[in-house]
Structures are given as structure tokens and as C-alpha cells.
């Protein structure tokens, strides 16, 4: 499991996918999130602006990323 260290209080789902290099840009992030390819804490989330905080785990195409402080 990979970890993403927060620099602020939260990061959005779309920003996390871009920061981790899982998508190339915001348009691609929006497309894959709205198509249900990303899940947060085991549940599909179709909101690109979903705020992720410490302890949240994102799953996307076989990759898991835990948000840490």
C-alpha cells in the first residue's frame, strides 16, 4: 500500500489521483471517478471533489493509497 502525506488539512480525490501519477490531468480524473473506477474506504465514490483526510484509503485500478499526516 502506498502512502500520500498531507501538506494541508485534506486533498481531493481528483488531486490525489493526479499527484500519484495515476491519471494525467483533471479531465481524465473526472472521467474515471465519474465512471466509478475509484473507491474510498471500500465504497465507490463518484465525486471528484471528495475531501480525503488522514486515514482514508483510496483504491484505483489495483493500487491502494492511504492518506497520512
DSSP file (Angstrom, degrees, kcal/mol; ACC not computed):
  #  RESIDUE AA STRUCTURE BP1 BP2  ACC     N-H-->O    O-->H-N    N-H-->O    O-->H-N    TCO  KAPPA ALPHA  PHI   PSI    X-CA   Y-CA   Z-CA
    1    1 A X              0   0    0      0, 0.0    64,-0.2     0, 0.0     2,-0.1   0.000 360.0 360.0 360.0 130.2    0.0    0.0    0.0
    2    2 A X  E     -a   65   0A   0     62,-2.4    64,-2.9     2,-0.0     2,-0.4  -0.462 360.0-141.4 -82.7 160.5    1.3    3.4   -1.0
    3    3 A X  E     -a   66   0A   0     62,-0.2     2,-0.5    -2,-0.1    64,-0.2  -0.970   7.8-159.7-125.4 142.4    1.0    6.4    1.3
    4    4 A X  E     -a   67   0A   0     62,-2.6    64,-2.7    -2,-0.4     2,-0.5  -0.983  17.6-143.0-119.1 119.5    0.3   10.1    0.4
    5    5 A X  E     -a   68   0A   0     -2,-0.5    64,-0.2    62,-0.2     2,-0.2  -0.703  17.8-127.7 -86.7 125.7    1.4   12.6    3.1
    6    6 A X        -     0   0    0     62,-3.1     5,-0.1    -2,-0.5     3,-0.1  -0.458  22.0-175.0 -70.8 138.9   -1.0   15.5    3.5
    7    7 A X  S    S+     0   0    0     -2,-0.2     2,-0.2     3,-0.1    -1,-0.1   0.587  77.5  24.2-101.7 -20.1    0.5   19.0    3.4
    8    8 A X  S    S-     0   0    0      2,-0.1     3,-0.1     0, 0.0    -2,-0.0  -0.546 106.2 -76.9-127.7-167.4   -2.8   20.6    4.3
    9    9 A X  S    S-     0   0    0     -2,-0.2    45,-0.4     1,-0.1     2,-0.3   0.844 106.6  -8.9 -67.2 -34.2   -6.0   19.5    6.1
   10   10 A X        -     0   0    0     43,-0.1     2,-0.3    41,-0.0    43,-0.2  -0.952  54.7-144.0-154.1 169.8   -7.3   17.5    3.1
   11   11 A X  E     -E   52   0B   0     41,-1.7    41,-3.1    -2,-0.3     2,-0.1  -0.980  29.2-117.1-136.2 146.7   -6.7   16.6   -0.5
   12   12 A X  E  >  -E   51   0B   0     -2,-0.3     4,-2.4    39,-0.2    39,-0.2  -0.464  24.5-114.4 -83.4 160.4   -9.5   16.0   -3.1
   13   13 A X  H  > S+     0   0    0     37,-1.5     4,-2.2    34,-0.3     5,-0.2   0.913 117.3  49.4 -58.5 -45.2   -9.9   12.6   -4.8
   14   14 A X  H  > S+     0   0    0     34,-2.3     4,-1.8     1,-0.2    -1,-0.2   0.906 110.8  49.9 -62.1 -41.9   -9.1   14.1   -8.2
   15   15 A X  H  > S+     0   0    0     33,-0.3     4,-3.0     1,-0.2    -1,-0.2   0.886 108.9  52.7 -64.0 -39.4   -6.0   15.8   -6.8
   16   16 A X  H  X S+     0   0    0     -4,-2.4     4,-2.2     2,-0.2     6,-0.2   0.930 107.6  50.4 -63.3 -45.5   -4.8   12.6   -5.2
   17   17 A X  H  <>S+     0   0    0     -4,-2.2     5,-2.3     1,-0.2     6,-1.0   0.895 115.2  43.9 -60.7 -39.4   -5.1   10.7   -8.5
   18   18 A X  H ><5S+     0   0    0     -4,-1.8     3,-1.5     4,-0.2    -2,-0.2   0.926 112.0  52.1 -69.5 -45.4   -3.1   13.3  -10.3
   19   19 A X  H 3<5S+     0   0    0     -4,-3.0    -2,-0.2     1,-0.3    -1,-0.2   0.834 110.5  48.6 -61.7 -33.6   -0.5   13.7   -7.5
   20   20 A X  T 3<5S-     0   0    0     -4,-2.2    -1,-0.3    -5,-0.2    -2,-0.2   0.435 113.9-117.6 -87.6   0.2    0.2    9.9   -7.5
   21   21 A X  T < 5S+     0   0    0     -3,-1.5    -3,-0.2    -4,-0.2    -2,-0.1   0.721  78.1 126.3  74.2  20.4    0.5    9.8  -11.3
   22   22 A X  S   <S+     0   0    0     -5,-2.3     2,-0.3    -6,-0.2    -4,-0.2   0.697  77.4  24.9 -85.3 -20.0   -2.5    7.6  -11.8
   23   23 A X  S    S-     0   0    0     -6,-1.0    -2,-0.2    -9,-0.1    -1,-0.1  -0.944  73.8-134.2-136.2 159.5   -4.1   10.0  -14.2
   24   24 A X  S    S-     0   0    0     -2,-0.3     2,-0.3     1,-0.1    -1,-0.1   0.807  77.5  -6.7 -86.1 -30.4   -2.5   12.6  -16.5
   25   25 A X  S  > S-     0   0    0      1,-0.1     4,-2.2   -11,-0.0    -1,-0.1  -0.918  76.2 -87.3-156.2 177.2   -4.9   15.5  -15.9
   26   26 A X  H  > S+     0   0    0     -2,-0.3     4,-2.6     1,-0.2     5,-0.2   0.837 120.0  56.7 -64.2 -34.5   -8.0   16.8  -14.3
   27   27 A X  H  > S+     0   0    0      2,-0.2     4,-2.0     1,-0.2    -1,-0.2   0.913 109.5  45.2 -64.6 -42.2  -10.2   15.8  -17.2
   28   28 A X  H  > S+     0   0    0      2,-0.2     4,-2.6     1,-0.2     5,-0.3   0.897 111.6  53.2 -67.7 -39.6   -9.1   12.2  -17.0
   29   29 A X  H  X S+     0   0    0     -4,-2.2     4,-2.4     1,-0.2     5,-0.3   0.937 109.1  49.2 -59.1 -46.6   -9.5   12.2  -13.2
   30   30 A X  H  X S+     0   0    0     -4,-2.6     4,-2.5     1,-0.2    -1,-0.2   0.914 111.8  49.5 -58.7 -44.4  -13.1   13.5  -13.7
   31   31 A X  H  X S+     0   0    0     -4,-2.0     4,-1.3     1,-0.2    -2,-0.2   0.935 113.9  42.5 -62.9 -49.4  -13.8   10.8  -16.2
   32   32 A X  H  <>S+     0   0    0     -4,-2.6     5,-2.3     2,-0.2     6,-0.4   0.857 116.0  49.2 -70.8 -33.1  -12.5    7.8  -14.2
   33   33 A X  H ><5S+     0   0    0     -4,-2.4     3,-1.6    -5,-0.3     5,-0.3   0.940 111.7  47.9 -69.5 -46.1  -14.1    9.0  -11.0
   34   34 A X  H 3<5S+     0   0    0     -4,-2.5    -1,-0.2     1,-0.3    -2,-0.2   0.736 106.1  59.1 -68.0 -21.2  -17.5    9.6  -12.5
   35   35 A X  T 3<5S-     0   0    0     -4,-1.3    -1,-0.3    -5,-0.2    -2,-0.2   0.445 118.9-111.3 -86.3   1.2  -17.3    6.1  -14.2
   36   36 A X  T < 5S+     0   0    0     -3,-1.6    -3,-0.2     9,-0.1    -2,-0.1   0.707  78.0 130.1  84.2  20.3  -17.0    4.6  -10.7
   37   37 A X      < +     0   0    0     -5,-2.3    24,-0.7     7,-0.1     2,-0.4   0.643  58.8  66.4 -83.0 -14.1  -13.4    3.4  -11.0
   38   38 A X  E     -B   60   0A   0     -6,-0.4     7,-1.8    -5,-0.3     2,-0.4  -0.856  61.8-169.4-110.7 142.8  -12.2    4.9   -7.7
   39   39 A X  E     -BC  59  44A   0     20,-2.4    20,-2.6    -2,-0.4     2,-0.5  -0.964  10.5-152.3-128.8 150.8  -13.3    3.8   -4.3
   40   40 A X  E >  S-BC  58  43A   0      3,-2.9     3,-1.5    -2,-0.4    18,-0.2  -0.984  82.3 -13.3-122.4 121.6  -12.7    5.5   -0.9
   41   41 A X  T 3  S-     0   0    0     16,-3.4    -1,-0.1    -2,-0.5    17,-0.1   0.867 132.3 -50.2  54.0  39.7  -12.6    3.3    2.2
   42   42 A X  T 3  S+     0   0    0     15,-0.4     2,-0.4     1,-0.2    -1,-0.3   0.457 119.3 101.3  84.8   1.7  -14.1    0.4    0.2
   43   43 A X  E <  S-C   40   0A   0     -3,-1.5    -3,-2.9     2,-0.0    -1,-0.2  -0.969  76.9-112.0-123.6 134.8  -17.0    2.3   -1.3
   44   44 A X  E     -C   39   0A   0     -2,-0.4     2,-0.4    -5,-0.3    -5,-0.3  -0.382  33.7-168.3 -60.6 134.1  -17.2    3.7   -4.9
   45   45 A X        -     0   0    0     -7,-1.8    -7,-0.3    -2,-0.1    -9,-0.1  -0.985  15.8-173.3-130.7 122.0  -17.2    7.5   -4.8
   46   46 A X        +     0   0    0     -2,-0.4     2,-0.7   -12,-0.1     3,-0.1   0.133  53.8 106.1-101.3  18.8  -18.1    9.4   -7.9
   47   47 A X    >   -     0   0    0      1,-0.2     3,-1.6   -14,-0.1   -34,-0.3  -0.885  50.9-164.5-105.2 113.2  -17.3   12.9   -6.6
   48   48 A X  T 3  S+     0   0    0     -2,-0.7   -34,-2.3     1,-0.3   -33,-0.3   0.832  92.8  53.2 -60.9 -32.9  -14.0   14.4   -7.9
   49   49 A X  T 3  S+     0   0    0    -36,-0.2    -1,-0.3   -37,-0.2    -3,-0.0   0.314  74.8 141.1 -87.6   8.2  -14.1   16.9   -5.1
   50   50 A X    <   -     0   0    0     -3,-1.6   -37,-1.5     1,-0.1     2,-0.5  -0.308  53.6-127.6 -52.9 124.1  -14.4   14.3   -2.3
   51   51 A X  E     -E   12   0B   0    -39,-0.2     2,-0.5   -38,-0.1   -39,-0.2  -0.659  22.0-158.3 -82.0 125.7  -12.2   15.5    0.5
   52   52 A X  E     -E   11   0B   0    -41,-3.1   -41,-1.7    -2,-0.5     2,-0.2  -0.886  13.4-179.4-106.6 133.0   -9.8   12.9    1.8
   53   53 A X    >   -     0   0    0     -2,-0.5     3,-2.3   -43,-0.2    14,-0.3  -0.713  43.5 -51.6-124.0 174.4   -8.3   13.2    5.2
   54   54 A X  T 3  S+     0   0    0    -45,-0.4    14,-0.2     1,-0.3    -1,-0.1  -0.162 123.6  23.5 -49.2 131.8   -5.9   11.2    7.3
   55   55 A X  T 3  S+     0   0    0     12,-3.3    -1,-0.3     1,-0.3    13,-0.1   0.149  87.4 129.2  97.3 -18.6   -6.8    7.5    7.5
   56   56 A X    <   -     0   0    0     -3,-2.3    11,-2.9    11,-0.1     2,-0.5  -0.420  44.9-151.9 -69.3 145.5   -8.8    7.4    4.2
   57   57 A X  E     - D   0  66A   0      9,-0.2   -16,-3.4    -3,-0.1     2,-0.4  -0.984   5.4-160.2-123.3 125.4   -7.8    4.7    1.7
   58   58 A X  E     -BD  40  65A   0      7,-2.9     7,-2.7    -2,-0.5     2,-0.4  -0.879   1.9-162.9-105.4 133.7   -8.3    5.1   -2.0
   59   59 A X  E     +BD  39  64A   0    -20,-2.6   -20,-2.4    -2,-0.4     2,-0.3  -0.968  16.7 164.0-116.0 132.6   -8.4    2.2   -4.4
   60   60 A X  E >   -BD  38  63A   0      3,-2.6     3,-1.9    -2,-0.4   -22,-0.1  -0.893  66.6 -26.2-152.9 116.3   -7.9    2.7   -8.1
   61   61 A X  T 3  S-     0   0    0    -24,-0.7     3,-0.1    -2,-0.3   -23,-0.1   0.872 127.8 -42.5  48.4  47.5   -7.1    0.1  -10.8
   62   62 A X  T 3  S+     0   0    0      1,-0.2     2,-0.4     0, 0.0    -1,-0.3   0.446 116.3 111.7  84.2  -0.4   -5.3   -2.2   -8.3
   63   63 A X  E <   - D   0  60A   0     -3,-1.9    -3,-2.6   -62,-0.0     2,-0.4  -0.901  48.8-161.0-109.1 135.2   -3.5    0.5   -6.5
   64   64 A X  E     - D   0  59A   0     -2,-0.4   -62,-2.4    -5,-0.2     2,-0.4  -0.952   6.3-172.9-115.6 134.7   -4.2    1.4   -2.9
   65   65 A X  E     -aD   2  58A   0     -7,-2.7    -7,-2.9    -2,-0.4     2,-0.5  -0.991   9.1-155.2-128.8 125.5   -3.1    4.7   -1.3
   66   66 A X  E     -aD   3  57A   0    -64,-2.9   -62,-2.6    -2,-0.4     2,-0.5  -0.856  17.0-132.8 -99.9 133.0   -3.5    5.6    2.3
   67   67 A X  E     +a    4   0A   0    -11,-2.9   -12,-3.3    -2,-0.5     2,-0.3  -0.745  33.7 177.0 -85.5 123.8   -3.7    9.3    3.3
   68   68 A X  E      a    5   0A   0    -64,-2.7   -62,-3.1    -2,-0.5   -14,-0.1  -0.827 360.0 360.0-125.2 164.0   -1.4   10.0    6.2
   69   69 A X              0   0    0     -2,-0.3   -64,-0.1   -64,-0.2    -1,-0.0   0.393 360.0 360.0 -93.5 360.0   -0.4   13.2    8.1
